[in-house]
């Protein structure tokens, strides 16, 4: 997935939550991945794998991904 073709669909609190969200999106046929956020969450962020993650999808799938996640939250 090329970073120029992606958009952030959701920011979650942890890698485990990002995996769950990606699993939901992938089960609907949407390509997704996650990455560290740019926001500094703690002073130890550089030394630990914990912290918030951005879940990204292809820009062309953004509306469908947002709708799916909104439906899942209801």
PQR file of N, CA, C, O and H, with PARSE charges and radii, in Angstrom:
ATOM      1  N   UNK A   1       0.851  -1.169   0.000 -0.4000 1.5000
ATOM      2  CA  UNK A   1       0.000   0.000   0.000 -0.0000 2.0000
ATOM      3  C   UNK A   1       0.898   1.234   0.000  0.5500 1.7000
ATOM      4  O   UNK A   1       1.699   1.421   0.916 -0.5500 1.4000
ATOM      5  N   UNK A   2       0.769   2.062  -1.010 -0.4000 1.5000
ATOM      6  CA  UNK A   2       1.564   3.284  -1.137 -0.0000 2.0000
ATOM      7  C   UNK A   2       1.000   4.368  -0.217  0.5500 1.7000
ATOM      8  O   UNK A   2      -0.203   4.630  -0.232 -0.5500 1.4000
ATOM      9  H   UNK A   2       0.118   1.910  -1.755  0.4000 1.0000
ATOM     10  N   UNK A   3       1.854   4.990   0.575 -0.4000 1.5000
ATOM     11  CA  UNK A   3       1.423   5.999   1.548 -0.0000 2.0000
ATOM     12  C   UNK A   3       0.699   7.168   0.888  0.5500 1.7000
ATOM     13  O   UNK A   3      -0.159   7.786   1.519 -0.5500 1.4000
ATOM     14  H   UNK A   3       2.831   4.776   0.588  0.4000 1.0000
ATOM     15  N   UNK A   4       1.018   7.484  -0.355 -0.4000 1.5000
ATOM     16  CA  UNK A   4       0.353   8.590  -1.050 -0.0000 2.0000
ATOM     17  C   UNK A   4      -1.083   8.264  -1.422  0.5500 1.7000
ATOM     18  O   UNK A   4      -1.878   9.166  -1.685 -0.5500 1.4000
ATOM     19  H   UNK A   4       1.714   6.982  -0.868  0.4000 1.0000
ATOM     20  N   UNK A   5      -1.417   6.987  -1.447 -0.4000 1.5000
ATOM     21  CA  UNK A   5      -2.761   6.554  -1.824 -0.0000 2.0000
ATOM     22  C   UNK A   5      -3.618   6.193  -0.624  0.5500 1.7000
ATOM     23  O   UNK A   5      -4.711   5.651  -0.789 -0.5500 1.4000
ATOM     24  H   UNK A   5      -0.771   6.254  -1.234  0.4000 1.0000
ATOM     25  N   UNK A   6      -3.140   6.485   0.592 -0.4000 1.5000
ATOM     26  CA  UNK A   6      -3.865   6.084   1.791 -0.0000 2.0000
ATOM     27  C   UNK A   6      -4.424   7.273   2.563  0.5500 1.7000
ATOM     28  O   UNK A   6      -3.983   8.411   2.405 -0.5500 1.4000
ATOM     29  H   UNK A   6      -2.253   6.926   0.727  0.4000 1.0000
ATOM     30  N   UNK A   7      -5.405   6.970   3.400 -0.4000 1.5000
ATOM     31  CA  UNK A   7      -6.000   7.978   4.276 -0.0000 2.0000
ATOM     32  C   UNK A   7      -6.257   7.334   5.631  0.5500 1.7000
ATOM     33  O   UNK A   7      -6.553   6.141   5.710 -0.5500 1.4000
ATOM     34  H   UNK A   7      -5.764   6.046   3.529  0.4000 1.0000
ATOM     35  N   UNK A   8      -6.147   8.107   6.679 -0.4000 1.5000
ATOM     36  CA  UNK A   8      -6.410   7.607   8.029 -0.0000 2.0000
ATOM     37  C   UNK A   8      -7.920   7.502   8.213  0.5500 1.7000
ATOM     38  O   UNK A   8      -8.648   8.479   8.042 -0.5500 1.4000
ATOM     39  H   UNK A   8      -5.907   9.076   6.615  0.4000 1.0000
ATOM     40  N   UNK A   9      -8.376   6.309   8.560 -0.4000 1.5000
ATOM     41  CA  UNK A   9      -9.804   6.105   8.792 -0.0000 2.0000
ATOM     42  C   UNK A   9     -10.142   6.141  10.278  0.5500 1.7000
ATOM     43  O   UNK A   9     -11.270   6.462  10.650 -0.5500 1.4000
ATOM     44  H   UNK A   9      -7.784   5.515   8.698  0.4000 1.0000
ATOM     45  N   UNK A  10      -9.164   5.812  11.135 -0.4000 1.5000
ATOM     46  CA  UNK A  10      -9.427   5.788  12.573 -0.0000 2.0000
ATOM     47  C   UNK A  10      -8.101   5.777  13.320  0.5500 1.7000
ATOM     48  O   UNK A  10      -7.126   5.174  12.870 -0.5500 1.4000
ATOM     49  H   UNK A  10      -8.248   5.551  10.832  0.4000 1.0000
ATOM     50  N   UNK A  11      -8.076   6.449  14.463 -0.4000 1.5000
ATOM     51  CA  UNK A  11      -6.937   6.384  15.371 -0.0000 2.0000
ATOM     52  C   UNK A  11      -7.402   5.594  16.587  0.5500 1.7000
ATOM     53  O   UNK A  11      -8.426   5.910  17.193 -0.5500 1.4000
ATOM     54  H   UNK A  11      -8.868   6.939  14.828  0.4000 1.0000
ATOM     55  N   UNK A  12      -6.640   4.564  16.936 -0.4000 1.5000
ATOM     56  CA  UNK A  12      -6.996   3.688  18.056 -0.0000 2.0000
ATOM     57  C   UNK A  12      -5.900   3.735  19.111  0.5500 1.7000
ATOM     58  O   UNK A  12      -4.807   4.248  18.870 -0.5500 1.4000
ATOM     59  H   UNK A  12      -5.808   4.308  16.444  0.4000 1.0000
ATOM     60  N   UNK A  13      -6.211   3.194  20.280 -0.4000 1.5000
ATOM     61  CA  UNK A  13      -5.322   3.329  21.437 -0.0000 2.0000
ATOM     62  C   UNK A  13      -4.128   2.389  21.438  0.5500 1.7000
ATOM     63  O   UNK A  13      -3.132   2.668  22.105 -0.5500 1.4000
ATOM     64  H   UNK A  13      -7.099   2.778  20.475  0.4000 1.0000
ATOM     65  N   UNK A  14      -4.204   1.272  20.701 -0.4000 1.5000
ATOM     66  CA  UNK A  14      -3.133   0.281  20.795 -0.0000 2.0000
ATOM     67  C   UNK A  14      -3.006  -0.525  19.515  0.5500 1.7000
ATOM     68  O   UNK A  14      -3.863  -0.467  18.634 -0.5500 1.4000
ATOM     69  H   UNK A  14      -5.014   1.045  20.159  0.4000 1.0000
ATOM     70  N   UNK A  15      -1.916  -1.276  19.431 -0.4000 1.5000
ATOM     71  CA  UNK A  15      -1.711  -2.149  18.282 -0.0000 2.0000
ATOM     72  C   UNK A  15      -2.757  -3.251  18.240  0.5500 1.7000
ATOM     73  O   UNK A  15      -3.222  -3.622  17.162 -0.5500 1.4000
ATOM     74  H   UNK A  15      -1.220  -1.323  20.147  0.4000 1.0000
ATOM     75  N   UNK A  16      -3.132  -3.777  19.397 -0.4000 1.5000
ATOM     76  CA  UNK A  16      -4.150  -4.833  19.443 -0.0000 2.0000
ATOM     77  C   UNK A  16      -5.473  -4.328  18.878  0.5500 1.7000
ATOM     78  O   UNK A  16      -6.131  -5.037  18.116 -0.5500 1.4000
ATOM     79  H   UNK A  16      -2.755  -3.475  20.272  0.4000 1.0000
ATOM     80  N   UNK A  17      -5.864  -3.117  19.241 -0.4000 1.5000
ATOM     81  CA  UNK A  17      -7.108  -2.549  18.718 -0.0000 2.0000
ATOM     82  C   UNK A  17      -6.997  -2.300  17.214  0.5500 1.7000
ATOM     83  O   UNK A  17      -7.963  -2.506  16.479 -0.5500 1.4000
ATOM     84  H   UNK A  17      -5.329  -2.542  19.860  0.4000 1.0000
ATOM     85  N   UNK A  18      -5.830  -1.861  16.758 -0.4000 1.5000
ATOM     86  CA  UNK A  18      -5.614  -1.651  15.322 -0.0000 2.0000
ATOM     87  C   UNK A  18      -5.760  -2.965  14.556  0.5500 1.7000
ATOM     88  O   UNK A  18      -6.321  -2.982  13.461 -0.5500 1.4000
ATOM     89  H   UNK A  18      -5.045  -1.695  17.356  0.4000 1.0000
ATOM     90  N   UNK A  19      -5.267  -4.052  15.116 -0.4000 1.5000
ATOM     91  CA  UNK A  19      -5.406  -5.360  14.475 -0.0000 2.0000
ATOM     92  C   UNK A  19      -6.869  -5.768  14.368  0.5500 1.7000
ATOM     93  O   UNK A  19      -7.284  -6.329  13.354 -0.5500 1.4000
ATOM     94  H   UNK A  19      -4.811  -4.038  16.006  0.4000 1.0000
ATOM     95  N   UNK A  20      -7.649  -5.492  15.399 -0.4000 1.5000
ATOM     96  CA  UNK A  20      -9.078  -5.823  15.372 -0.0000 2.0000
ATOM     97  C   UNK A  20      -9.797  -5.010  14.300  0.5500 1.7000
ATOM     98  O   UNK A  20     -10.587  -5.554  13.528 -0.5500 1.4000
ATOM     99  H   UNK A  20      -7.313  -5.037  16.223  0.4000 1.0000
ATOM    100  N   UNK A  21      -9.521  -3.703  14.255 -0.4000 1.5000
ATOM    101  CA  UNK A  21     -10.157  -2.841  13.261 -0.0000 2.0000
ATOM    102  C   UNK A  21      -9.767  -3.287  11.855  0.5500 1.7000
ATOM    103  O   UNK A  21     -10.620  -3.363  10.971 -0.5500 1.4000
ATOM    104  H   UNK A  21      -8.879  -3.261  14.882  0.4000 1.0000
ATOM    105  N   UNK A  22      -8.484  -3.582  11.642 -0.4000 1.5000
ATOM    106  CA  UNK A  22      -8.047  -4.054  10.324 -0.0000 2.0000
ATOM    107  C   UNK A  22      -8.714  -5.375   9.961  0.5500 1.7000
ATOM    108  O   UNK A  22      -9.075  -5.593   8.804 -0.5500 1.4000
ATOM    109  H   UNK A  22      -7.791  -3.520  12.361  0.4000 1.0000
ATOM    110  N   UNK A  23      -8.879  -6.249  10.935 -0.4000 1.5000
ATOM    111  CA  UNK A  23      -9.551  -7.520  10.676 -0.0000 2.0000
ATOM    112  C   UNK A  23     -10.973  -7.311  10.196  0.5500 1.7000
ATOM    113  O   UNK A  23     -11.425  -7.986   9.271 -0.5500 1.4000
ATOM    114  H   UNK A  23      -8.586  -6.072  11.875  0.4000 1.0000
ATOM    115  N   UNK A  24     -11.677  -6.382  10.817 -0.4000 1.5000
ATOM    116  CA  UNK A  24     -13.043  -6.063  10.405 -0.0000 2.0000
ATOM    117  C   UNK A  24     -13.063  -5.511   8.981  0.5500 1.7000
ATOM    118  O   UNK A  24     -13.871  -5.932   8.154 -0.5500 1.4000
ATOM    119  H   UNK A  24     -11.309  -5.834  11.568  0.4000 1.0000
ATOM    120  N   UNK A  25     -12.170  -4.569   8.705 -0.4000 1.5000
ATOM    121  CA  UNK A  25     -12.112  -3.971   7.377 -0.0000 2.0000
ATOM    122  C   UNK A  25     -11.734  -5.008   6.315  0.5500 1.7000
ATOM    123  O   UNK A  25     -12.328  -5.045   5.238 -0.5500 1.4000
ATOM    124  H   UNK A  25     -11.513  -4.227   9.377  0.4000 1.0000
ATOM    125  N   UNK A  26     -10.757  -5.835   6.622 -0.4000 1.5000
ATOM    126  CA  UNK A  26     -10.319  -6.858   5.662 -0.0000 2.0000
ATOM    127  C   UNK A  26     -11.408  -7.900   5.417  0.5500 1.7000
ATOM    128  O   UNK A  26     -11.523  -8.428   4.311 -0.5500 1.4000
ATOM    129  H   UNK A  26     -10.275  -5.805   7.497  0.4000 1.0000
ATOM    130  N   UNK A  27     -12.215  -8.200   6.450 -0.4000 1.5000
ATOM    131  CA  UNK A  27     -13.302  -9.167   6.264 -0.0000 2.0000
ATOM    132  C   UNK A  27     -14.357  -8.634   5.301  0.5500 1.7000
ATOM    133  O   UNK A  27     -15.123  -9.406   4.724 -0.5500 1.4000
ATOM    134  H   UNK A  27     -12.122  -7.771   7.349  0.4000 1.0000
ATOM    135  N   UNK A  28     -14.398  -7.316   5.127 -0.4000 1.5000
ATOM    136  CA  UNK A  28     -15.313  -6.692   4.175 -0.0000 2.0000
ATOM    137  C   UNK A  28     -14.643  -6.463   2.817  0.5500 1.7000
ATOM    138  O   UNK A  28     -15.231  -5.850   1.926 -0.5500 1.4000
ATOM    139  H   UNK A  28     -13.776  -6.689   5.596  0.4000 1.0000
ATOM    140  N   UNK A  29     -13.417  -6.957   2.665 -0.4000 1.5000
ATOM    141  CA  UNK A  29     -12.714  -6.841   1.388 -0.0000 2.0000
ATOM    142  C   UNK A  29     -11.950  -5.542   1.203  0.5500 1.7000
ATOM    143  O   UNK A  29     -11.540  -5.218   0.088 -0.5500 1.4000
ATOM    144  H   UNK A  29     -12.939  -7.455   3.389  0.4000 1.0000
ATOM    145  N   UNK A  30     -11.753  -4.789   2.288 -0.4000 1.5000
ATOM    146  CA  UNK A  30     -11.026  -3.525   2.199 -0.0000 2.0000
ATOM    147  C   UNK A  30      -9.581  -3.728   2.651  0.5500 1.7000
ATOM    148  O   UNK A  30      -9.325  -4.296   3.713 -0.5500 1.4000
ATOM    149  H   UNK A  30     -12.086  -5.052   3.194  0.4000 1.0000
ATOM    150  N   UNK A  31      -8.652  -3.261   1.839 -0.4000 1.5000
ATOM    151  CA  UNK A  31      -7.235  -3.344   2.191 -0.0000 2.0000
ATOM    152  C   UNK A  31      -6.936  -2.321   3.279  0.5500 1.7000
ATOM    153  O   UNK A  31      -7.401  -1.183   3.212 -0.5500 1.4000
ATOM    154  H   UNK A  31      -8.860  -2.799   0.977  0.4000 1.0000
ATOM    155  N   UNK A  32      -6.166  -2.724   4.277 -0.4000 1.5000
ATOM    156  CA  UNK A  32      -5.875  -1.802   5.373 -0.0000 2.0000
ATOM    157  C   UNK A  32      -4.543  -2.143   6.013  0.5500 1.7000
ATOM    158  O   UNK A  32      -4.018  -3.247   5.862 -0.5500 1.4000
ATOM    159  H   UNK A  32      -5.789  -3.648   4.332  0.4000 1.0000
ATOM    160  N   UNK A  33      -4.011  -1.161   6.735 -0.4000 1.5000
ATOM    161  CA  UNK A  33      -2.807  -1.369   7.532 -0.0000 2.0000
ATOM    162  C   UNK A  33      -2.845  -0.356   8.663  0.5500 1.7000
ATOM    163  O   UNK A  33      -3.772   0.449   8.752 -0.5500 1.4000
ATOM    164  H   UNK A  33      -4.437  -0.265   6.858  0.4000 1.0000
ATOM    165  N   UNK A  34      -1.844  -0.397   9.524 -0.4000 1.5000
ATOM    166  CA  UNK A  34      -1.778   0.570  10.623 -0.0000 2.0000
ATOM    167  C   UNK A  34      -0.338   0.966  10.848  0.5500 1.7000
ATOM    168  O   UNK A  34       0.596   0.274  10.442 -0.5500 1.4000
ATOM    169  H   UNK A  34      -1.091  -1.051   9.452  0.4000 1.0000
ATOM    170  N   UNK A  35      -0.186   2.096  11.505 -0.4000 1.5000
ATOM    171  CA  UNK A  35       1.147   2.652  11.766 -0.0000 2.0000
ATOM    172  C   UNK A  35       1.095   3.465  13.051  0.5500 1.7000
ATOM    173  O   UNK A  35       0.018   3.793  13.550 -0.5500 1.4000
ATOM    174  H   UNK A  35      -0.944   2.658  11.834  0.4000 1.0000
ATOM    175  N   UNK A  36       2.272   3.786  13.581 -0.4000 1.5000
ATOM    176  CA  UNK A  36       2.349   4.684  14.743 -0.0000 2.0000
ATOM    177  C   UNK A  36       1.791   6.040  14.353  0.5500 1.7000
ATOM    178  O   UNK A  36       1.884   6.453  13.197 -0.5500 1.4000
ATOM    179  H   UNK A  36       3.147   3.520  13.176  0.4000 1.0000
ATOM    180  N   UNK A  37       1.217   6.724  15.316 -0.4000 1.5000
ATOM    181  CA  UNK A  37       0.774   8.089  15.062 -0.0000 2.0000
ATOM    182  C   UNK A  37       1.976   9.029  15.168  0.5500 1.7000
ATOM    183  O   UNK A  37       3.021   8.666  15.708 -0.5500 1.4000
ATOM    184  H   UNK A  37       1.142   6.389  16.255  0.4000 1.0000
ATOM    185  N   UNK A  38       1.808  10.212  14.654 -0.4000 1.5000
ATOM    186  CA  UNK A  38       2.850  11.229  14.760 -0.0000 2.0000
ATOM    187  C   UNK A  38       2.784  11.945  16.098  0.5500 1.7000
ATOM    188  O   UNK A  38       3.746  12.594  16.508 -0.5500 1.4000
ATOM    189  H   UNK A  38       0.959  10.506  14.215  0.4000 1.0000
ATOM    190  N   UNK A  39       1.642  11.827  16.782 -0.4000 1.5000
ATOM    191  CA  UNK A  39       1.458  12.514  18.065 -0.0000 2.0000
ATOM    192  C   UNK A  39       2.279  11.836  19.150  0.5500 1.7000
ATOM    193  O   UNK A  39       2.323  10.608  19.229 -0.5500 1.4000
ATOM    194  H   UNK A  39       0.861  11.300  16.448  0.4000 1.0000
ATOM    195  N   UNK A  40       2.916  12.623  19.969 -0.4000 1.5000
ATOM    196  CA  UNK A  40       3.690  12.108  21.091 -0.0000 2.0000
ATOM    197  C   UNK A  40       2.728  11.788  22.229  0.5500 1.7000
ATOM    198  O   UNK A  40       2.086  12.683  22.779 -0.5500 1.4000
ATOM    199  H   UNK A  40       2.880  13.621  19.904  0.4000 1.0000
ATOM    200  N   UNK A  41       2.633  10.507  22.579 -0.4000 1.5000
ATOM    201  CA  UNK A  41       1.700  10.065  23.617 -0.0000 2.0000
ATOM    202  C   UNK A  41       2.360  10.024  24.980  0.5500 1.7000
ATOM    203  O   UNK A  41       1.719  10.312  25.991 -0.5500 1.4000
ATOM    204  H   UNK A  41       3.155   9.780  22.132  0.4000 1.0000
ATOM    205  N   UNK A  42       3.637   9.668  25.017 -0.4000 1.5000
ATOM    206  CA  UNK A  42       4.353   9.630  26.287 -0.0000 2.0000
ATOM    207  C   UNK A  42       5.840   9.802  26.033  0.5500 1.7000
ATOM    208  O   UNK A  42       6.305   9.684  24.899 -0.5500 1.4000
ATOM    209  H   UNK A  42       4.157   9.434  24.196  0.4000 1.0000
ATOM    210  N   UNK A  43       6.579  10.080  27.090 -0.4000 1.5000
ATOM    211  CA  UNK A  43       8.023  10.247  26.959 -0.0000 2.0000
ATOM    212  C   UNK A  43       8.720   8.940  26.625  0.5500 1.7000
ATOM    213  O   UNK A  43       9.829   8.949  26.091 -0.5500 1.4000
ATOM    214  H   UNK A  43       6.202  10.176  28.011  0.4000 1.0000
ATOM    215  N   UNK A  44       8.085   7.821  26.930 -0.4000 1.5000
ATOM    216  CA  UNK A  44       8.676   6.510  26.657 -0.0000 2.0000
ATOM    217  C   UNK A  44       8.291   5.957  25.292  0.5500 1.7000
ATOM    218  O   UNK A  44       8.683   4.844  24.940 -0.5500 1.4000
ATOM    219  H   UNK A  44       7.184   7.813  27.364  0.4000 1.0000
ATOM    220  N   UNK A  45       7.534   6.720  24.526 -0.4000 1.5000
ATOM    221  CA  UNK A  45       7.015   6.233  23.251 -0.0000 2.0000
ATOM    222  C   UNK A  45       8.119   5.734  22.313  0.5500 1.7000
ATOM    223  O   UNK A  45       7.926   4.753  21.594 -0.5500 1.4000
ATOM    224  H   UNK A  45       7.216   7.624  24.811  0.4000 1.0000
ATOM    225  N   UNK A  46       9.249   6.393  22.320 -0.4000 1.5000
ATOM    226  CA  UNK A  46      10.345   5.997  21.441 -0.0000 2.0000
ATOM    227  C   UNK A  46      10.965   4.659  21.847  0.5500 1.7000
ATOM    228  O   UNK A  46      11.659   4.030  21.047 -0.5500 1.4000
ATOM    229  H   UNK A  46       9.405   7.190  22.903  0.4000 1.0000
ATOM    230  N   UNK A  47      10.720   4.224  23.074 -0.4000 1.5000
ATOM    231  CA  UNK A  47      11.378   3.032  23.593 -0.0000 2.0000
ATOM    232  C   UNK A  47      10.460   1.826  23.747  0.5500 1.7000
ATOM    233  O   UNK A  47      10.930   0.717  24.003 -0.5500 1.4000
ATOM    234  H   UNK A  47      10.156   4.734  23.723  0.4000 1.0000
ATOM    235  N   UNK A  48       9.164   2.033  23.594 -0.4000 1.5000
ATOM    236  CA  UNK A  48       8.217   0.931  23.758 -0.0000 2.0000
ATOM    237  C   UNK A  48       7.328   0.819  22.529  0.5500 1.7000
ATOM    238  O   UNK A  48       7.103   1.812  21.837 -0.5500 1.4000
ATOM    239  H   UNK A  48       8.782   2.933  23.386  0.4000 1.0000
ATOM    240  N   UNK A  49       6.819  -0.380  22.247 -0.4000 1.5000
ATOM    241  CA  UNK A  49       5.949  -0.559  21.090 -0.0000 2.0000
ATOM    242  C   UNK A  49       4.497  -0.160  21.358  0.5500 1.7000
ATOM    243  O   UNK A  49       3.650  -0.296  20.475 -0.5500 1.4000
ATOM    244  H   UNK A  49       7.002  -1.187  22.809  0.4000 1.0000
ATOM    245  N   UNK A  50       4.200   0.328  22.559 -0.4000 1.5000
ATOM    246  CA  UNK A  50       2.828   0.678  22.921 -0.0000 2.0000
ATOM    247  C   UNK A  50       2.466   2.065  22.402  0.5500 1.7000
ATOM    248  O   UNK A  50       3.333   2.841  21.999 -0.5500 1.4000
ATOM    249  H   UNK A  50       4.888   0.438  23.277  0.4000 1.0000
ATOM    250  N   UNK A  51       1.179   2.357  22.420 -0.4000 1.5000
ATOM    251  CA  UNK A  51       0.716   3.685  22.056 -0.0000 2.0000
ATOM    252  C   UNK A  51      -0.282   3.666  20.932  0.5500 1.7000
ATOM    253  O   UNK A  51      -0.577   2.615  20.363 -0.5500 1.4000
ATOM    254  H   UNK A  51       0.475   1.727  22.747  0.4000 1.0000
ATOM    255  N   UNK A  52      -0.806   4.841  20.612 -0.4000 1.5000
ATOM    256  CA  UNK A  52      -1.845   4.931  19.587 -0.0000 2.0000
ATOM    257  C   UNK A  52      -1.342   4.552  18.199  0.5500 1.7000
ATOM    258  O   UNK A  52      -0.162   4.689  17.875 -0.5500 1.4000
ATOM    259  H   UNK A  52      -0.566   5.694  21.074  0.4000 1.0000
ATOM    260  N   UNK A  53      -2.285   4.069  17.395 -0.4000 1.5000
ATOM    261  CA  UNK A  53      -1.988   3.682  16.011 -0.0000 2.0000
ATOM    262  C   UNK A  53      -3.016   4.326  15.082  0.5500 1.7000
ATOM    263  O   UNK A  53      -4.177   4.505  15.451 -0.5500 1.4000
ATOM    264  H   UNK A  53      -3.243   3.958  17.658  0.4000 1.0000
ATOM    265  N   UNK A  54      -2.579   4.665  13.896 -0.4000 1.5000
ATOM    266  CA  UNK A  54      -3.479   5.143  12.840 -0.0000 2.0000
ATOM    267  C   UNK A  54      -3.807   3.955  11.946  0.5500 1.7000
ATOM    268  O   UNK A  54      -2.911   3.264  11.462 -0.5500 1.4000
ATOM    269  H   UNK A  54      -1.636   4.519  13.597  0.4000 1.0000
ATOM    270  N   UNK A  55      -5.080   3.727  11.734 -0.4000 1.5000
ATOM    271  CA  UNK A  55      -5.519   2.684  10.801 -0.0000 2.0000
ATOM    272  C   UNK A  55      -5.738   3.383   9.464  0.5500 1.7000
ATOM    273  O   UNK A  55      -6.481   4.362   9.386 -0.5500 1.4000
ATOM    274  H   UNK A  55      -5.808   4.288  12.127  0.4000 1.0000
ATOM    275  N   UNK A  56      -5.097   2.885   8.422 -0.4000 1.5000
ATOM    276  CA  UNK A  56      -5.174   3.520   7.107 -0.0000 2.0000
ATOM    277  C   UNK A  56      -5.766   2.569   6.081  0.5500 1.7000
ATOM    278  O   UNK A  56      -5.582   1.353   6.141 -0.5500 1.4000
ATOM    279  H   UNK A  56      -4.494   2.090   8.485  0.4000 1.0000
ATOM    280  N   UNK A  57      -6.488   3.169   5.132 -0.4000 1.5000
ATOM    281  CA  UNK A  57      -7.082   2.442   4.015 -0.0000 2.0000
ATOM    282  C   UNK A  57      -6.751   3.209   2.739  0.5500 1.7000
ATOM    283  O   UNK A  57      -6.255   4.334   2.791 -0.5500 1.4000
ATOM    284  H   UNK A  57      -6.637   4.157   5.083  0.4000 1.0000
ATOM    285  N   UNK A  58      -7.027   2.601   1.614 -0.4000 1.5000
ATOM    286  CA  UNK A  58      -6.865   3.309   0.354 -0.0000 2.0000
ATOM    287  C   UNK A  58      -7.847   4.465   0.310  0.5500 1.7000
ATOM    288  O   UNK A  58      -8.981   4.341   0.774 -0.5500 1.4000
ATOM    289  H   UNK A  58      -7.430   1.687   1.572  0.4000 1.0000
ATOM    290  N   UNK A  59      -7.416   5.591  -0.248 -0.4000 1.5000
ATOM    291  CA  UNK A  59      -8.291   6.761  -0.331 -0.0000 2.0000
ATOM    292  C   UNK A  59      -9.601   6.415  -1.025  0.5500 1.7000
ATOM    293  O   UNK A  59     -10.655   6.932  -0.653 -0.5500 1.4000
ATOM    294  H   UNK A  59      -6.495   5.692  -0.625  0.4000 1.0000
ATOM    295  N   UNK A  60      -9.546   5.554  -2.019 -0.4000 1.5000
ATOM    296  CA  UNK A  60     -10.752   5.174  -2.750 -0.0000 2.0000
ATOM    297  C   UNK A  60     -11.718   4.361  -1.890  0.5500 1.7000
ATOM    298  O   UNK A  60     -12.900   4.270  -2.219 -0.5500 1.4000
ATOM    299  H   UNK A  60      -8.690   5.134  -2.321  0.4000 1.0000
ATOM    300  N   UNK A  61     -11.237   3.769  -0.794 -0.4000 1.5000
ATOM    301  CA  UNK A  61     -12.075   2.973   0.096 -0.0000 2.0000
ATOM    302  C   UNK A  61     -12.474   3.707   1.369  0.5500 1.7000
ATOM    303  O   UNK A  61     -13.148   3.130   2.223 -0.5500 1.4000
ATOM    304  H   UNK A  61     -10.277   3.844  -0.527  0.4000 1.0000
ATOM    305  N   UNK A  62     -12.072   4.971   1.515 -0.4000 1.5000
ATOM    306  CA  UNK A  62     -12.280   5.691   2.767 -0.0000 2.0000
ATOM    307  C   UNK A  62     -13.754   5.771   3.169  0.5500 1.7000
ATOM    308  O   UNK A  62     -14.092   5.485   4.318 -0.5500 1.4000
ATOM    309  H   UNK A  62     -11.526   5.440   0.821  0.4000 1.0000
ATOM    310  N   UNK A  63     -14.623   6.149   2.256 -0.4000 1.5000
ATOM    311  CA  UNK A  63     -16.046   6.290   2.595 -0.0000 2.0000
ATOM    312  C   UNK A  63     -16.643   4.952   3.021  0.5500 1.7000
ATOM    313  O   UNK A  63     -17.404   4.892   3.987 -0.5500 1.4000
ATOM    314  H   UNK A  63     -14.349   6.381   1.323  0.4000 1.0000
ATOM    315  N   UNK A  64     -16.307   3.889   2.312 -0.4000 1.5000
ATOM    316  CA  UNK A  64     -16.826   2.564   2.660 -0.0000 2.0000
ATOM    317  C   UNK A  64     -16.305   2.118   4.016  0.5500 1.7000
ATOM    318  O   UNK A  64     -17.046   1.527   4.801 -0.5500 1.4000
ATOM    319  H   UNK A  64     -15.690   3.937   1.527  0.4000 1.0000
ATOM    320  N   UNK A  65     -15.041   2.393   4.299 -0.4000 1.5000
ATOM    321  CA  UNK A  65     -14.446   2.017   5.583 -0.0000 2.0000
ATOM    322  C   UNK A  65     -15.084   2.798   6.721  0.5500 1.7000
ATOM    323  O   UNK A  65     -15.368   2.232   7.777 -0.5500 1.4000
ATOM    324  H   UNK A  65     -14.438   2.873   3.661  0.4000 1.0000
ATOM    325  N   UNK A  66     -15.311   4.087   6.519 -0.4000 1.5000
ATOM    326  CA  UNK A  66     -15.955   4.902   7.547 -0.0000 2.0000
ATOM    327  C   UNK A  66     -17.368   4.403   7.830  0.5500 1.7000
ATOM    328  O   UNK A  66     -17.780   4.340   8.989 -0.5500 1.4000
ATOM    329  H   UNK A  66     -15.081   4.546   5.662  0.4000 1.0000
ATOM    330  N   UNK A  67     -18.107   4.051   6.798 -0.4000 1.5000
ATOM    331  CA  UNK A  67     -19.470   3.551   6.964 -0.0000 2.0000
ATOM    332  C   UNK A  67     -19.471   2.231   7.720  0.5500 1.7000
ATOM    333  O   UNK A  67     -20.296   2.025   8.610 -0.5500 1.4000
ATOM    334  H   UNK A  67     -17.772   4.102   5.857  0.4000 1.0000
ATOM    335  N   UNK A  68     -18.554   1.340   7.374 -0.4000 1.5000
ATOM    336  CA  UNK A  68     -18.460   0.045   8.038 -0.0000 2.0000
ATOM    337  C   UNK A  68     -18.129   0.214   9.505  0.5500 1.7000
ATOM    338  O   UNK A  68     -18.741  -0.436  10.352 -0.5500 1.4000
ATOM    339  H   UNK A  68     -17.884   1.508   6.651  0.4000 1.0000
ATOM    340  N   UNK A  69     -17.177   1.071   9.826 -0.4000 1.5000
ATOM    341  CA  UNK A  69     -16.795   1.289  11.230 -0.0000 2.0000
ATOM    342  C   UNK A  69     -17.920   1.971  12.010  0.5500 1.7000
ATOM    343  O   UNK A  69     -18.138   1.653  13.179 -0.5500 1.4000
ATOM    344  H   UNK A  69     -16.680   1.600   9.138  0.4000 1.0000
ATOM    345  N   UNK A  70     -18.631   2.899  11.380 -0.4000 1.5000
ATOM    346  CA  UNK A  70     -19.755   3.554  12.052 -0.0000 2.0000
ATOM    347  C   UNK A  70     -20.848   2.539  12.357  0.5500 1.7000
ATOM    348  O   UNK A  70     -21.447   2.572  13.433 -0.5500 1.4000
ATOM    349  H   UNK A  70     -18.453   3.157  10.430  0.4000 1.0000
ATOM    350  N   UNK A  71     -21.108   1.645  11.424 -0.4000 1.5000
ATOM    351  CA  UNK A  71     -22.117   0.595  11.625 -0.0000 2.0000
ATOM    352  C   UNK A  71     -21.696  -0.356  12.748  0.5500 1.7000
ATOM    353  O   UNK A  71     -22.529  -0.791  13.543 -0.5500 1.4000
ATOM    354  H   UNK A  71     -20.622   1.618  10.551  0.4000 1.0000
ATOM    355  N   UNK A  72     -20.426  -0.672  12.808 -0.4000 1.5000
ATOM    356  CA  UNK A  72     -19.915  -1.592  13.841 -0.0000 2.0000
ATOM    357  C   UNK A  72     -19.985  -0.962  15.234  0.5500 1.7000
ATOM    358  O   UNK A  72     -20.109  -1.680  16.226 -0.5500 1.4000
ATOM    359  H   UNK A  72     -19.749  -0.319  12.162  0.4000 1.0000
ATOM    360  N   UNK A  73     -19.908   0.357  15.320 -0.4000 1.5000
ATOM    361  CA  UNK A  73     -19.958   1.041  16.612 -0.0000 2.0000
ATOM    362  C   UNK A  73     -21.379   1.178  17.153  0.5500 1.7000
ATOM    363  O   UNK A  73     -21.571   1.428  18.343 -0.5500 1.4000
ATOM    364  H   UNK A  73     -19.807   0.941  14.514  0.4000 1.0000
ATOM    365  N   UNK A  74     -22.368   1.016  16.286 -0.4000 1.5000
ATOM    366  CA  UNK A  74     -23.780   1.126  16.731 -0.0000 2.0000
ATOM    367  C   UNK A  74     -24.235  -0.062  17.527  0.5500 1.7000
ATOM    368  O   UNK A  74     -25.385  -0.110  17.962 -0.5500 1.4000
ATOM    369  H   UNK A  74     -22.213   0.813  15.320  0.4000 1.0000
TER
END
